[in-house]
Amino acid sequence: MHVDRIERSIGKLIEEISNGEILLPEIQREYVWKPTQVAKLMDSIYRGYPFGSLLFWETDEAPETRDMFISGPEAAPTKPPLFLLDGQQRLTSLHRVFTDHPEAQVVFHVENQKFQNQSAATRRDPKWVKVSKVLDQKTSIMRLTQQLLDAKSALPDHEIEERLGRIKELRNRRFVMEVLKGFPYEEVAEIFVRVNSGGRRLGTLDLAMATLSTRWKGVLAELQSESEYWLRHGYGHIDVNFLSRALAGVVLGRGLSVWSHSKLRQTNDTDLERGWEVVKHGLRRLVPLLQSELKLTRSDPLPSMIVLIPLVVLLGERRDDTIDPETSNGIIYWLLLATIRTRYSGSTDTRLSQDIRAARQEDPVRSLLEGLNVESSRAEVTERALRGRTKESPYFFLSLLVALARDAHDWWHDAGILPDVEHAPRLEHHHVHPPSTLDDARFDKAMINDLANLVFISGQANKKINGRSPAEYFPDLSEEDLRAHLVPLDEPLRTPDGYQRFLNARRALLVDAMNSLLDRFRPSFLDELSTEGADPSAGLSLDLALYGGMRDGGRIVFTASGEGFAWVGSASMAELDNAIESARVSGIDSDVTIADESVPVEMIEDSLQISIGPFLVTGTPEEWRAVFDRELDTSQPLSLLPPIDAKQWDGKLIRFAITSTD
């Protein structure tokens, strides 16, 4: 028994598959890759990235086989076949692309050098070319180049030819092959199981942790000790994961990426130790600032911990003992705006890199704010921006801060809404108008769960409300209790008939309070700017409504609207849920069908993004999971699913945070 190590070109392997000289043993699983994964494989090979090796078995005792998932019948082999043990998904995908398989219609945009599966939009844009056409040896690169020039490509002809030529040359890229010879079937089966048994894919944070633990002896104990320190001080989310991400940010000057662990491995002990001191010093200056200025005694209300990392860099690298008021105010102001604008809902690594770089400039606050484009507009919360927002919205965090600023307490119980004692109960919120009092066709779930109907009170206080209307229980509360929570006092607003006016009135109070909070911290150099909404997604809406569930063919309906457009589409809830779980647990890209069109579900750095009608919807897998759990909790019977005239969206996509959906 021995193993041969050889190389073979992609083109030769494709030919051997077509000739039946590469077969699948019956122990192989089915082909499972989605179009997005196929497109990413083509992109990796095009860019010269490693694309793995292949494992084969050569034997005189042919095992039972299974069909490969390729187009057309396989030819009878003219020589003894090789049996593919590892690499089926990649080789099958390549064969499909090269032979123009109907389920592998990969196209290439010559200007931005992007690969994706064919869609209605790419068919209409002549700057997208089919990869199979370029790979066809009969295709003239010169003729394709002229077609792209006729389509008004901005590239010069020699650049187009070079990029198309790189695709043409993909067939000459070579795989490393390991061939098992003389192994019995039972042993090969055991090898196959070991090679293909997978767990969760290592992510960038896992790689960073592994690299740090092997690179710097004792670092995990240091991280754990620091984490326990902050847990005792109410900031339990400053855990080992956050600390390792912050340390990598300080040392590398950027967010985590696949590139990070190799750079960490090259970092010397002195730089790691210096970076660790910066992290600890920055946190010991930042957390007291959040506690004193925002009354944020605990970390759990923060929608994102990543937003703290640039501020840790800024404060940790300052050697002076005091922070002037203008700087401390600017730090808080940036944190609030970065949260409202969901700064890290997509392209986390890229944006974090920009913000760490800004935090190291001579005027760090100004540089950070320039990254949010607030020097060209005055940030202001509007009633329109709050309309339809729910607890998933970043404004939920802002509504907590304005209640804390007014020293709001739990109703009927003299306890703060964010206690800082050890083992304090989790922060709770409940409806001012309970859902049971709004059981009326006039009020949909978005209206009932509107941010303006939520207050920060305990479960004990909610039990005392016991489903009663505000008209019944408000008389038991003082006006001071209500004002502290920014609840309007007008009696006609306490009944279901006055509910819409209640939302409008409370929304106006919240807007005033939020703007007052922002104004309190806005640096003076921004005072002369024009007024514009703090939230670029204001006026845009994406409503989700689930009909049915996971097991009965449930459909989730998306209704998108904005100035000058409206769009409706639907998708299988089970398919979406599987895609999100694959991304969340394993980091695997996949596809879903929305409005009768296959769209990619992609993990871009730490963000999951899906094209839904006019929006490119982004958020962490955990944020997606929370939104879908919300929909499962409020689903309607499948029999009530309305007819939907699904239309594919062929316009530009607008980035939209999943936390801003209704």
C-alpha positions in Angstrom: 0.0 0.0 0.0 1.3 3.4 -0.9 0.3 7.0 -1.9 1.3 8.6 -5.1 1.4 12.4 -5.3 0.9 13.9 -8.8 -0.5 17.0 -10.5 -3.1 17.3 -13.3 -4.7 20.3 -15.0 -8.4 21.2 -14.6 -9.0 20.7 -18.3 -7.6 17.2 -18.2 -9.7 16.3 -15.1 -12.8 17.6 -16.9 -12.0 15.5 -19.9 -11.5 12.4 -17.7 -14.8 12.9 -16.0 -16.5 13.1 -19.3 -14.8 10.0 -20.5 -15.8 8.0 -17.4 -12.2 7.8 -16.2 -13.1 9.4 -12.9 -16.0 7.8 -11.0 -17.7 8.1 -7.6 -17.7 5.2 -5.2 -21.1 4.5 -3.6 -19.8 5.8 -0.3 -19.9 9.3 -1.7 -22.6 11.7 -0.7 -24.8 13.7 -3.2 -23.7 16.9 -4.8 -24.8 19.7 -2.5 -23.1 22.9 -3.6 -25.2 25.9 -4.3 -24.6 28.3 -7.3 -23.0 30.9 -5.0 -20.4 28.4 -3.9 -19.7 27.4 -7.5 -19.2 31.1 -8.4 -16.9 31.6 -5.4 -14.8 28.6 -6.5 -14.3 30.1 -9.9 -13.4 33.5 -8.3 -10.8 31.8 -6.1 -9.1 30.0 -9.0 -9.2 33.1 -11.2 -7.5 35.1 -8.5 -4.8 32.5 -8.0 -5.9 31.5 -4.5 -5.3 27.9 -3.2 -8.2 25.6 -4.1 -7.2 22.5 -2.4 -6.0 19.0 -3.3 -7.9 15.9 -4.5 -7.9 12.4 -3.0 -8.4 9.4 -5.3 -8.3 5.6 -4.9 -6.9 3.3 -7.6 -7.9 -0.4 -7.3 -8.2 -3.6 -9.3 -11.4 -4.5 -7.4 -13.9 -1.9 -8.7 -16.5 -1.0 -6.0 -20.1 -0.1 -6.5 -20.4 3.4 -7.9 -22.9 6.2 -8.0 -23.7 8.6 -10.8 -21.9 12.0 -11.0 -24.2 15.0 -11.1 -23.1 16.2 -14.5 -24.7 16.8 -17.9 -25.0 14.0 -20.4 -24.1 10.3 -20.1 -20.6 9.4 -19.0 -18.6 7.6 -21.7 -17.2 4.1 -21.2 -13.7 4.4 -19.8 -10.8 3.5 -22.1 -8.5 2.9 -19.1 -8.9 1.8 -15.4 -10.8 4.6 -13.6 -9.8 6.5 -10.5 -12.4 6.7 -7.7 -12.8 10.2 -6.2 -12.8 10.2 -2.4 -12.3 13.9 -1.6 -13.1 16.9 -3.9 -16.4 15.8 -5.4 -18.1 19.1 -4.9 -15.2 21.1 -6.5 -14.7 18.8 -9.5 -18.4 18.4 -10.2 -18.8 22.2 -10.0 -16.0 22.8 -12.4 -17.3 20.2 -14.8 -20.7 21.9 -14.7 -19.3 25.3 -15.4 -17.0 24.1 -18.2 -19.9 22.2 -19.9 -22.6 24.9 -19.5 -24.8 22.9 -17.1 -28.2 24.5 -16.6 -27.7 24.7 -12.8 -24.2 26.3 -13.1 -24.7 29.3 -15.2 -21.8 31.3 -13.8 -21.2 34.7 -15.3 -18.3 37.2 -15.1 -18.4 41.0 -15.0 -15.3 42.1 -16.8 -15.1 45.5 -15.1 -15.4 44.6 -11.4 -14.1 41.1 -11.9 -17.0 39.5 -10.1 -18.4 36.0 -10.6 -22.0 35.1 -9.8 -24.8 32.9 -11.0 -26.9 34.1 -13.9 -29.9 36.2 -13.0 -32.5 38.4 -14.8 -30.4 41.4 -14.1 -27.2 39.9 -15.5 -29.0 38.7 -18.7 -30.0 42.3 -19.4 -26.5 43.7 -18.8 -24.1 42.9 -21.7 -21.1 43.5 -19.5 -21.7 40.1 -17.9 -20.3 37.2 -20.0 -20.9 33.5 -19.5 -17.8 31.8 -18.2 -18.6 28.6 -20.2 -18.5 30.7 -23.3 -15.1 32.2 -22.5 -13.8 28.7 -21.6 -15.1 27.2 -24.9 -11.9 26.6 -27.0 -13.8 27.7 -30.1 -14.6 31.1 -28.7 -12.6 34.1 -30.0 -11.3 36.4 -27.2 -10.9 39.2 -29.8 -14.6 38.9 -30.8 -15.7 38.8 -27.1 -13.6 41.9 -26.4 -15.2 43.8 -29.3 -18.7 42.9 -28.0 -17.8 44.3 -24.6 -16.4 47.5 -26.1 -19.7 47.8 -28.1 -21.5 47.5 -24.7 -19.6 50.6 -23.6 -17.1 49.0 -21.3 -14.9 51.6 -19.6 -11.8 49.3 -19.9 -9.3 49.5 -22.7 -9.3 46.6 -25.1 -6.0 45.1 -23.9 -7.3 45.1 -20.3 -10.5 43.2 -21.4 -8.4 40.7 -23.3 -6.1 40.1 -20.4 -9.0 39.4 -18.0 -10.8 37.2 -20.4 -7.5 35.4 -21.2 -7.1 34.7 -17.5 -10.5 32.9 -17.5 -9.5 31.0 -20.7 -6.3 29.8 -18.9 -8.3 28.4 -15.9 -8.3 25.0 -17.7 -4.5 24.9 -17.3 -4.5 25.5 -13.5 -3.4 22.3 -11.8 -4.7 20.3 -8.9 -2.5 18.3 -6.6 -3.7 14.7 -6.5 -3.0 12.1 -3.9 -3.8 8.6 -5.2 -4.2 5.7 -2.7 -2.9 2.4 -4.2 -3.3 -1.1 -2.8 -5.7 -0.1 0.0 -8.6 -2.5 0.7 -12.1 -1.1 0.5 -12.8 -1.2 4.2 -9.7 0.9 4.9 -10.6 3.3 2.1 -14.1 3.7 3.6 -12.5 4.6 7.0 -10.2 7.2 5.3 -13.2 8.6 3.5 -15.2 9.1 6.7 -12.2 10.7 8.4 -11.5 13.1 5.5 -15.1 14.1 5.1 -16.3 14.2 8.7 -16.7 17.9 9.4 -17.6 20.0 12.2 -18.0 23.8 12.3 -15.7 25.6 9.8 -13.0 27.6 11.5 -13.9 31.2 11.3 -11.5 34.2 11.5 -12.0 34.6 15.3 -11.2 30.9 15.8 -8.1 31.2 13.7 -7.0 34.3 15.7 -7.5 32.5 19.0 -5.6 29.4 17.9 -2.8 31.6 16.5 -2.5 33.7 19.7 -2.5 30.6 21.9 0.4 29.0 20.1 2.2 32.3 19.5 2.1 33.9 23.0 2.4 31.5 25.9 -0.2 32.2 28.6 -2.3 34.6 26.5 -5.5 32.6 27.1 -5.1 32.9 30.8 -4.5 36.6 30.4 -7.7 37.0 28.4 -9.7 34.9 30.8 -8.5 36.9 33.8 -9.5 40.2 32.1 -12.8 38.8 31.0 -13.6 37.8 34.6 -12.6 41.3 35.8 -15.2 42.9 33.5 -17.9 40.3 34.4 -17.6 41.4 38.0 -18.1 45.0 36.9 -21.2 44.3 34.8 -19.6 44.1 31.4 -19.8 40.4 30.8 -19.8 40.8 27.0 -16.1 41.8 27.3 -15.3 38.1 27.0 -12.4 36.2 25.6 -13.7 36.5 22.1 -14.1 40.3 22.3 -10.7 40.7 23.9 -8.9 38.6 21.3 -10.6 40.6 18.5 -9.6 43.8 20.2 -6.0 42.6 20.7 -5.8 41.7 17.0 -7.2 45.1 16.1 -4.6 46.9 18.1 -1.7 44.8 16.9 -2.7 44.5 13.2 -4.4 47.9 12.9 -7.5 46.3 11.3 -10.4 43.9 11.8 -10.1 40.2 11.6 -9.9 38.4 8.3 -8.4 35.2 6.9 -5.2 37.2 6.4 -5.1 38.1 10.1 -3.8 34.8 11.6 -0.7 34.7 9.3 0.1 38.2 10.3 -0.4 37.4 14.0 2.0 34.5 13.6 4.7 37.0 12.5 4.1 39.4 15.3 6.8 39.4 18.0 6.2 39.0 21.7 7.0 42.7 22.5 4.3 43.9 20.1 1.7 41.5 21.4 2.5 42.5 25.0 2.3 46.2 24.1 -1.0 45.6 22.3 -2.4 43.9 25.3 -1.5 46.8 27.5 -3.3 49.1 25.1 -6.5 47.0 25.2 -6.5 46.9 29.0 -5.7 50.6 29.3 -8.4 51.5 26.7 -11.1 49.5 28.4 -10.3 51.0 31.8 -10.9 54.5 30.4 -13.8 53.7 28.1 -16.1 51.7 30.3 -16.2 54.4 33.1 -17.0 56.9 30.4 -20.0 54.9 29.3 -21.1 54.4 32.9 -20.8 58.1 33.8 -22.1 59.8 30.6 -24.7 57.3 29.5 -25.5 55.5 32.8 -24.7 52.3 30.9 -23.8 50.2 33.9 -23.9 46.9 31.9 -22.8 45.7 28.5 -25.8 43.6 27.5 -27.9 46.5 26.0 -25.2 47.3 23.5 -26.3 46.1 20.0 -22.7 45.6 18.9 -19.5 45.2 21.0 -17.4 45.8 17.9 -18.2 49.5 18.0 -16.1 49.7 21.2 -12.9 48.5 19.5 -11.9 51.8 17.7 -12.5 53.6 21.0 -10.4 51.2 22.9 -7.6 51.9 20.4 -8.1 55.7 20.7 -8.1 55.8 24.5 -5.6 53.0 25.1 -2.9 54.6 23.0 -3.3 58.0 24.7 -0.7 58.4 27.4 -2.2 61.5 29.1 -4.2 60.9 32.2 -7.1 63.2 31.4 -9.5 63.5 28.5 -10.8 66.9 27.6 -14.7 67.3 27.5 -14.7 67.8 23.7 -12.9 64.5 23.1 -15.0 62.5 25.6 -18.2 64.0 24.1 -17.0 63.2 20.6 -16.3 59.6 21.6 -19.9 59.2 22.9 -21.4 61.0 19.9 -19.6 58.7 17.5 -20.6 55.6 19.4 -24.3 56.7 19.3 -24.2 57.5 15.6 -22.3 54.4 14.7 -25.0 52.4 16.5 -27.9 54.2 14.8 -26.4 53.7 11.4 -25.6 50.1 12.1 -22.0 50.8 11.2 -20.9 47.1 11.4 -24.0 45.4 9.9 -21.9 44.6 6.8 -18.2 44.6 5.7 -17.2 44.5 9.4 -13.5 43.9 8.7 -13.3 46.7 6.2 -15.1 49.3 8.3 -13.3 48.3 11.5 -10.0 48.7 9.7 -11.0 52.2 8.5 -12.1 53.2 12.1 -9.0 51.9 13.8 -7.0 53.9 11.3 -9.1 57.0 12.0 -8.7 56.5 15.8 -4.9 56.8 15.3 -5.0 60.1 13.5 -3.9 63.4 15.1 -7.6 64.5 15.5 -9.2 61.0 16.1 -12.7 62.2 16.9 -13.0 64.3 13.7 -11.5 61.4 11.6 -14.0 58.9 13.1 -16.9 61.2 12.4 -15.7 61.8 8.8 -16.1 58.0 8.3 -19.8 58.5 9.1 -20.1 61.5 6.7 -21.5 63.7 9.5 -19.3 66.6 8.4 -21.6 67.1 5.4 -24.9 66.8 7.3 -26.2 67.4 10.9 -27.3 64.1 12.4 -30.9 64.3 13.6 -33.4 61.6 14.5 -36.8 62.2 12.8 -40.3 60.8 13.5 -40.1 59.2 10.0 -37.0 57.4 11.0 -38.7 55.9 14.1 -41.9 55.0 12.4 -42.4 51.2 12.3 -39.2 50.4 14.2 -39.3 47.5 16.7 -37.0 46.1 19.4 -34.6 44.8 16.8 -33.9 48.4 15.7 -30.8 50.2 17.0 -33.2 52.9 18.1 -34.3 50.5 20.8 -30.9 51.0 22.5 -31.3 54.8 22.1 -34.8 54.7 23.7 -33.2 52.9 26.7 -30.5 55.6 27.0 -33.1 58.5 27.0 -35.0 56.7 29.7 -31.8 56.3 31.8 -31.1 59.9 31.3 -34.4 60.7 32.9 -33.8 58.4 35.8 -36.7 56.2 34.8 -37.6 53.4 37.3 -39.7 50.3 37.2 -43.4 51.0 37.6 -44.7 50.2 41.1 -41.3 49.1 42.2 -38.5 51.5 43.2 -35.8 49.8 41.1 -33.7 51.2 38.3 -34.3 49.9 34.8 -30.7 48.9 34.4 -29.5 47.6 37.9 -25.7 47.2 38.2 -25.7 44.8 41.1 -24.1 41.4 40.7 -26.4 38.8 39.1 -28.9 41.5 38.3 -32.0 40.4 36.3 -31.8 40.9 32.6 -33.2 44.0 31.1 -36.9 43.7 30.2 -39.3 45.6 28.1 -43.1 45.4 27.8 -46.0 47.0 25.9 -47.7 50.1 27.2 -50.9 49.0 25.3 -50.8 45.2 25.8 -51.4 43.1 22.6 -54.6 41.7 24.2 -56.2 45.2 24.1 -55.2 45.7 20.5 -56.8 42.5 19.1 -58.4 44.3 16.3 -58.1 44.3 12.5 -57.0 47.9 12.7 -53.7 47.0 14.3 -51.2 44.7 12.7 -48.2 43.2 14.5 -45.9 46.0 13.3 -48.1 48.6 14.9 -48.5 46.5 18.1 -44.7 46.0 18.5 -43.8 49.5 17.4 -40.9 51.0 19.4 -43.3 53.7 20.6 -45.4 51.1 22.4 -42.4 49.6 24.4 -41.2 50.7 27.8 -38.4 49.3 30.0 -40.3 47.7 33.0 -39.8 44.4 34.8 -41.8 41.2 34.3 -43.2 41.8 37.8 -44.6 45.1 36.7 -46.0 43.6 33.5 -47.8 41.0 35.6 -49.4 43.8 37.6 -50.6 45.3 34.3 -52.1 41.9 33.5 -53.3 42.7 30.0 -55.2 45.8 31.1 -55.6 48.9 29.0 -53.6 52.0 30.0 -57.0 53.6 30.7 -57.3 51.1 33.6 -53.8 51.0 35.0 -52.4 54.5 34.3 -54.4 56.0 37.3 -52.2 53.8 39.6 -49.1 55.5 38.3 -47.8 59.0 39.0 -47.3 61.5 36.2 -43.6 61.5 37.1 -43.5 57.7 36.5 -45.0 58.2 33.0 -43.0 61.3 32.0 -39.7 59.5 33.0 -40.6 56.9 30.4 -41.6 59.6 27.9 -45.2 58.4 27.9 -47.8 61.1 26.9 -50.4 62.0 29.6 -53.4 62.8 27.4 -56.3 60.5 28.6 -57.9 60.0 25.1 -54.6 58.2 24.1 -55.2 55.5 26.6 -57.8 53.5 24.7 -57.6 51.4 21.5 -59.4 54.1 19.7 -56.6 56.5 20.5 -53.8 54.0 19.9 -52.5 55.5 16.6 -52.5 59.0 18.1 -50.7 57.5 21.2 -47.9 56.1 18.9 -47.6 59.5 17.1 -47.4 61.4 20.4 -44.9 59.1 22.1 -42.8 58.9 19.0 -42.6 62.7 19.0 -41.5 62.7 22.7 -38.8 60.0 21.9 -37.5 62.0 18.9 -37.1 65.1 21.0 -35.3 63.2 23.8 -33.1 61.4 21.3 -32.1 64.6 19.6 -31.4 66.2 23.0 -29.1 63.3 23.9 -27.3 63.6 20.6 -27.0 67.4 20.9 -25.6 67.0 24.4 -22.5 65.2 23.0 -22.2 66.7 19.6 -18.7 68.3 19.2 -18.8 72.1 18.7 -17.0 71.9 15.3 -20.1 70.2 13.9 -22.6 72.9 15.1 -22.7 74.9 11.8 -23.7 72.0 9.6 -27.0 71.6 7.8 -29.7 69.3 9.1 -30.2 65.8 7.7 -31.5 62.6 9.2 -29.1 60.6 11.3 -30.3 57.4 9.7 -29.8 56.9 5.9 -32.5 54.2 5.9 -35.2 56.6 7.1 -38.1 56.5 4.6 -37.3 52.9 3.6 -39.3 50.0 4.8 -39.1 46.2 4.7 -41.9 44.4 6.3 -41.8 40.6 7.0 -44.9 38.5 7.5 -44.9 34.7 8.0 -47.7 32.5 7.0 -47.4 28.9 8.3 -44.3 27.4 9.8 -41.3 25.2 9.0 -43.1 21.9 8.4 -46.2 22.9 6.5 -44.7 24.8 3.5 -44.7 28.1 5.3 -44.0 31.2 3.3 -42.5 34.5 4.4 -43.7 37.6 2.6 -41.4 40.6 2.1 -43.0 44.0 1.4 -40.5 46.7 0.5 -41.2 50.4 0.0 -39.5 53.7 -0.3 -39.7 56.9 -2.3 -40.9 56.0 -5.7 -41.0 52.2 -5.4 -42.9 49.3 -3.9 -42.1 45.6 -4.2 -43.5 42.4 -2.8 -42.0 38.9 -2.9 -42.0 35.7 -0.9 -39.8 32.7 0.0 -39.9 29.4 1.7 -39.4 29.8 5.4 -37.8 26.4 5.7 -35.3 27.2 2.9 -34.4 30.5 4.4 -34.0 29.0 7.9 -31.7 26.3 6.6 -29.6 28.9 4.7 -29.3 31.1 7.8 -28.4 28.1 10.0 -25.8 27.0 7.6 -24.2 30.4 7.6 -24.5 30.8 11.4 -23.2 27.4 12.4 -20.8 26.5 9.6 -20.2 29.8 7.7 -21.4 28.1 4.5 -22.8 30.2 1.6 -25.9 29.0 -0.1 -28.9 30.1 -2.2 -32.6 30.7 -1.7 -35.5 31.4 -4.1 -37.1 34.8 -3.5 -39.7 36.1 -6.0 -39.0 33.1 -8.2 -35.4 33.9 -8.6 -32.4 32.2 -7.0 -30.4 34.7 -4.9 -27.2 34.1 -3.0 -27.0 33.9 0.8 -23.4 35.0 1.5 -21.2 35.4 4.5 -19.1 38.6 3.9 -16.7 38.7 6.8 -18.9 38.5 9.9 -22.1 39.6 8.1 -24.8 37.6 6.4 -26.3 39.3 3.4 -29.2 38.4 1.1 -30.7 40.4 -1.8 -34.4 40.9 -1.1 -36.1 42.9 -3.8 -34.6 46.4 -3.8 -32.5 45.8 -0.7 -29.3 44.1 0.1 -30.2 43.1 3.6 -27.3 42.7 6.0 -26.7 41.7 9.6 -24.9 39.1 11.7 -26.2 35.6 11.6 -27.4 36.1 15.2 -29.4 39.2 14.2 -31.0 37.3 11.3 -31.8 34.5 13.7 -33.5 36.9 16.1 -35.6 38.4 13.4 -36.8 35.0 12.1 -37.5 33.8 15.6 -39.7 37.0 16.0 -41.6 36.0 12.8 -42.1 32.4 14.0 -43.6 33.8 17.2 -46.1 35.9 15.3 -46.9 33.7 12.3 -50.4 33.6 10.8 -52.1 30.5 9.3 -50.9 29.4 5.9 -54.5 29.6 4.7 -54.4 33.4 5.1 -51.4 33.7 2.7 -52.5 36.4 0.1 -51.9 36.0 -3.6 -48.6 37.6 -4.6 -47.6 38.9 -8.0 -43.9 38.2 -7.7 -41.7 40.4 -9.8 -37.9 40.2 -9.9 -36.1 43.4 -9.0 -33.8 44.6 -11.7 -32.7 48.0 -10.2 -29.8 49.0 -8.0 -29.7 47.5 -4.5 -29.9 49.6 -1.4 -28.0 48.4 1.7 -30.5 47.8 4.5 -29.9 46.4 8.0 -32.0 43.3 9.0 -32.4 45.0 12.4 -34.5 47.7 10.7 -37.1 45.3 9.4 -40.7 45.4 10.7 
